[in-house]
């Protein structure tokens, strides 16, 4: 009997232990599930408040459009909003840090000429591989790469052979690594001078480039620019070009063929800085209302401006200094010492003062979860539209955007996101 009672006791004890273990497991599982649900809710709310911030930025861009001010300046509300991610806007449902950036402040690697790309902190192999990636055809440059190279990788794929869709796509190109994008260049084998930030440090590639940028092809006073390949001498005179020079321009066009670059017009003998200023402000070689890949002299950094052939560090620094008061027209750049007609002829086809595309950066937070979103915005029919967006790891966003790790000030917006 004692043995039977002892056996029953042991069995009961084992059963109770098993039940406790099962209950503990169920409880732990429930905790994990609840934590996962909580994380999903935090993630959804962090993303929601990030998009609330993006929409707030769109409203600021819309306000600027409705003001009719041209050009848009670095001192305007749209540009200073969020203080480069230093401010944290507080809602009852979370917080968000924000920045609006002119995408024409960067070098567009889809539209840039080879001479510009060669001035970036890249090796010859990286330059040629980038050009091979974005251009049609199947024959690689000597140091570049096409399908033949990418198809032999452990995880094979094809070269895009068309414009890049994001800056991160560079990581698919031969020779590019995360350090290429996010770290200051070291021991770089290149003949190009270093690209320096205003504080004297070497610029990081991800802070120099973009894949989308558009600008308005309009004159300094808001009028449509005259297409020099279709206009008349009388129209040129009406825009302020002397009759003799206007007649000479039309004669060269009719006898030697259409102008491919506005810079070629500036090289016509006898053009001085005064006439050149009128030409760069009023004429174009394209009938398009918008152009891709131009650099905005009102928003570009010293390092980005220095990618332009003929633009020395001194000239780039002088342009950046004038951004504080605003550069109303390209013609006014002739006031900068050292920027003569010959120099302008090299760069005028890559410059603008009127942007039509922007980048909105947002880091939304709810609880411990943070979400970083970068949205590309285009002005279409005088309305800002998000045409694409990407989600980044927060650490990478802060690094690439040049934001401080933590905000320095809170702004209470109230309400819900």
N, C-alpha and C positions, 0 to 999 in steps of 0.2 A: 504493500500500500504506500509505504514511504517512497519507494522507487517510482510508483505511478504518479504520486503527487509531485515528486521532484521533476519527473519528465514533463508533466503538465505545466509546471512553473517555468521550466526552461523554454518550452514551446511558446508559452504566453509572452515570456520576456523577449524572445526572438521576434515574435509577431509584433509586439509593441515597438521594438527597436526598428523593425522594417517600416512600420506605419509612420513612426517619427521621421525616419529618413525620407520616406516618400513625401510626407507633408513639408519637410524642410526643402526638399527638391522643388516641390510645387511652389512653395513660397519664394524660393530663389528665382525660379523661372518667372513667376509673376512680377517679382521686382525687376528682373531684366527686361521683361516685356513692358512694364510701366515706364522704366527708364528709357527704353527705345521709343515708346509712344511720346514721352516727354521731349526726347531729343528731336523727334520728327516735328512735334509742335513748335519747339524752339526754332528749328530750321525753317519751317514754313513762315513763322512770324518774322524771323530775321530777314528772309527773302522779301516778305511783304513790305517791311519798313524800308528796305533798300530800294524797292521799286517806288515807294512813296517819295523817297528822296530824288530818284531819277525824274519823276513827274514834276516835282518842285523845280528842278533844274530846267525842264522843258518850258515851264511857265515863265522862267526868267529869260530864256532865249526868245520866247514869244513876245514878252514885254519889250525886249530890245528891238525886235523886228518892227513892232508897232510904233516905236519912237521915231523910226525913220533915220536914225543916226548912222552915218557912213563916214569913215570906216568904224569897225568895232575895235575898242582899245583895251589894253591890259588894265586900265584904271576903271573900266566900267563895272557895274554890279555883277554881271554874269561872270566876269573873270576873277573877281575878288571873293565871290561867294564861297563860304566854307573855309577860307584862308588855307588853301592847299591841304585840306584834310585835317587841319589843326582844330577846327571846331567840331563839337559833337552836338547834334540837334536831338533833343529829348522829346519823345512822345510817350503817352501813357502805356503804349504797347511795345516800346523798344527805343532804340536810338540809331542814328545814322550819321556817318561822316561823308562829305561830298566835295566834288570839284568839277568844274566845267573847263575843258581845255579845247582850244582851237586846234583841230587836226592839221591845219596848214602851218602850224608852228613846227612841224616835224618834216623830215625828209621822207617822201613817199618812195619806198623801195620798189614799188611796181611801176612807177613813172620816171624815176631818176635815170639820168644818163650814166653811162659807165664811168665817166670822169668824176661824177659826184660820189658814186658808190666806192670808188677807189680811195676817196678821202675819208671814208669811215674807218674805225678801228678794226680792220679786217685784213687777213692775209690775201695774197694773190689767189691762192687756191679757193678761199671762201668767196672772193669776189666772182671768180669765174663759175663756181658751182651755183651761186645765186643767179647769175645771168642765165645759165643753162636751165635752171629750174623754172624760171618765169617765161622763157622764150620757146616758141614752137621749134620743131625740128628734132632730129635724133642724132646729130653729130655733136659730140661734146667738144668744148674748148680743151686745149692741152692740159690744163690743171682743173678742169671742171668735171661734170658728171651728168650723164643722161641715164636712160633706162638700163643700159648695159651694166652700169655700176650698181644701181639700186636693186635690180633683179637678182643679183648674186648675194645679197645680204641674207642673214639667217631668217629674217622675216621680210621677204621681198615685197616691193611695191614699185610703182612707176613714178617718174617725175611728173610734176603737175603740167608743165608746158603752157602755163597761162598765169595770170596774176595771182599772188598769194592772197589767201582769205584772212589770215591773221598773222601777227608778228610771231607767235609761237610756232607757226608752220616752219619757220627757219630751222627748227630742231630736227626736221626731216631731211635737211639738205646736208650733203657731204661736208664734213669739217666743222659743223656748228654744234656747240654744246651749250648747256645752261650757263656756263661761265662766259661763253661768248656774248650772251645777251645781258647777263646780270652783274658781271664782275668788271672792274676796271682793267683795261688791257695791260698785260705784262709781257715783256720780251717779244713784242710784236714785230715781225719781220716785214716792214713796209717803209716805203719812201715818203709817205704822206706825213705832214706835220701832225702832232697830237692835237686833238680837239679838246679844248679846255673849257670848263665851266667858269662862271663869273668869279668863283672863289679860288680858281687856279688849279683845281683838281681835274683829272682826266675824265671826260664824259663816258658814261656807260651806254652801250649800244641801244639797249631797250628804251632809253630816255631820249634817243635821237630820231627814231624812225616810226613810221606808220605804214599802213597798207591802203588807207582810204583818205583822200583829201580833195576837196573841190573848192573852187573860188569863182566869184562872179566876174565875167568878162565885160566890165563896165568902166566908163571913164571916171575920172576923179570927181566930176560933178554929178555923177549918177546917170549920165546919158549912155546910150549904147555906143561902144567903140566903133570907129570906122574900120572896115576891113580894107586894108591897103591894097589887096589884090582885086578888089571890085569897085572901089570908090573912084571919084573923079577929082581932078585938080581943084575945081571950084569948091568941092566939099572940104578938101584939105585946107584951103585958104580960110574957109568959114570957121575952122577949128583953131586958127591962129598960126598956120604955117605960111611963111612968105611965098608969094606967087612963083618966084623963080625956082625955089626949092621944090615946091609942089609939082611944078611942071617937070623938073628933073626926075623926081621920084616916079611919076607916071611914065615918063619916057623909058627909064631903066626897066620898069616892070613890063612894058609892052615890047621891048626889044630883047631883053635877056631872060624873060620868064618870070613867073610869080615868085614872090618872096616866101621862103620857107621859115625864116626866123625874123623877128622884129629887130634883133641885133644886127642883121645884115643891113637894114635901113640906116642904122646909126653910123655905119662905116662908109656911107656915101661921102665923098670929099666935100668939105665946106660946112659940114654940120657942126655947130657949136653947142655948148651946154644949154643955152636958152632954147634953141630949136629942138635939141634932143629931149628936153623936158616936156615940150609940147607933144612930141612924137610918142614917148613912152606913156603919157597920160591919156592919149586920145586914139591911138591906132592899135590895130591887132592884125595878125595874119590868119585868124580863124573866124568863121562865121558863127561859131558855137556861143551860146549864152553863158556857159560855164566851162571851166577848164580843170583838168585833173593835174595834181602833183605840184602845184606852185607853192612856194614858201612865202608866208605872210611876214613882211618886215616889221609889222606891229606886234607880233606875238612870238616870233622865233627867238631861240636862245643864241648866245654868242657862238656856241659850239655848232649848232645847226647852220647858222649863217656862214660859218667857216668852211662848210662842205662845198660852197659855191666856188668854182674856179675863178681866180682873180680877186676874191674877197679876202684880204689879209685879216689878221686878228685885230689890228687897230681899227680897220673899217668896220668889222663886225661889232666891236665894242662901242664904236660911235653910233651905230644904228640902234643898238640896245639902249644906249643912253637917251636917244630921242624918243623911245617908246613911252617915256614918262609923260611927255606932252602930246604924243600922237604924231604919226607920219600920215598926213592926209593924202599924199600922192607920191608915186614913184619918182616923179620929176623933182620933188624936193630933196631927194637923196643927193643930187648934184651939189648941195651945199656942204656935204661932208668932204673934208680935205682928203685927197687921194682917190676919190671916186670920180673919175673922169669919163669922157664919152667912150673911150676904148674899153675901160673896165665894165661900164654899164652894158656895152654891146655883148659882152660875154655872159651876162647873168640876167638880162631883162626878161628873157623868155622863161625864166624860172621863178619870177617874183610876182607878188600881188599885195594889195592892201585890203582886199575884200574876200572874206571866207564864207563858204556855204556849207561847211560840215564841221562837226564838233564831236568831242568825246566826253561823255559823262561818266564819272567814276563815283562809286558808292560802296560803302561798307556798312551793312545793316547788322544790328545786334539785338538779340533777345535772349535774356538769361546768359548762359556761357557761350552760346553759339553765335558766330559771326559769318556773314556771307559777303563776298566781294563780287561786285558786278561792274563790268565795263561796257557801256552802251555806245554804239556809233550812231550819231544823229545827223540827218541831212535836212536841209531847208528845201522843201518841195512846195511850190505854190504858196510861198511865204508862210509856211507852217513847219515847225520842227517835227520830224518823224524819226523814231528809232528804226533803223534799217537792219541792225544786227546787234547781238550782244554776246558776251561770254562770261562765264563764272570762273574765277581764279582762286587758288589757295590764298588765304589772307596774307600769309607771310610774303608770297611772291608779289602780290598786288602792292603791298607797302614798299617793297624793295624797288619794283619797276616804276612806281609812280613817284618815288622820292618823298613819301609821306613820313611824318614822325611816327614812331612806334605807338605812342599814346596821344590822345587829344590834349590840348592845353587849355581848352575852355569849353563850357557847356552852354547851350542855348535852349531854353525851354520853349518848345513849340506847342505843348499841350495837345489835347485831343488824341485821337487814335490814328494809327497809320493804316 
